[in-house]
């Protein structure tokens, strides 16, 4: 049997569309894990990246921490957190957040640091406070790159949130883990297809957000 046959059989089976193990329920679980992890990562990475980028201080420390976080294997960290905290969302959230913070943090820092200093100096010369300079001058120009970091983090989270199934939680990873255990490759391929589709939908969402949030002048300039 080829992959297309597995996909067709999985999505054509009405049993996969109902109940606690149905596609809508598993998709909502996966989205829940992903949104929570993304919100936490953005709450950590965005302010830190904006502040260090604006002040120019702490860049070396930031790069070191980001490199160290990227070196941590998500699955290994999941197992360690499961040993420490047991069942629940915490063991899943920690590796997902650790995975997502570096691209948000580093990209935001580099985006703010790369803003042309001329309008920044002019804003300061007009008496604008540092917070207004950051939010009204630097951030609008840096926004396309900042969104790129957020997009990268979101796609990584969506793709990696399948690890929740390893600690008996739900999500789309349930199809992959259960399918491998049951030798049900129709379920494995179906779950992988859903994860890939969700990742593509996430890319489309951030593309649309960029079209709405970034001014046309900044887009043309980029």
GIWOUR-V394256 format. One record per helix or strand of 3 or more residues. SS is the DSSP state (2 for helix, 1 for strand). FROM is the first residue (numbers start at 0). LEN is the number of residues. If there is no record, write none. Layout:
ss: <SS;SS>
from: <FROM;FROM>
len: <LEN;LEN>
This chain:
ss: <2;2;2;2;2;2;2;2;2;2;2>
from: <2;13;22;58;73;89;116;129;172;184;215>
len: <10;4;33;13;12;24;9;38;10;29;6>
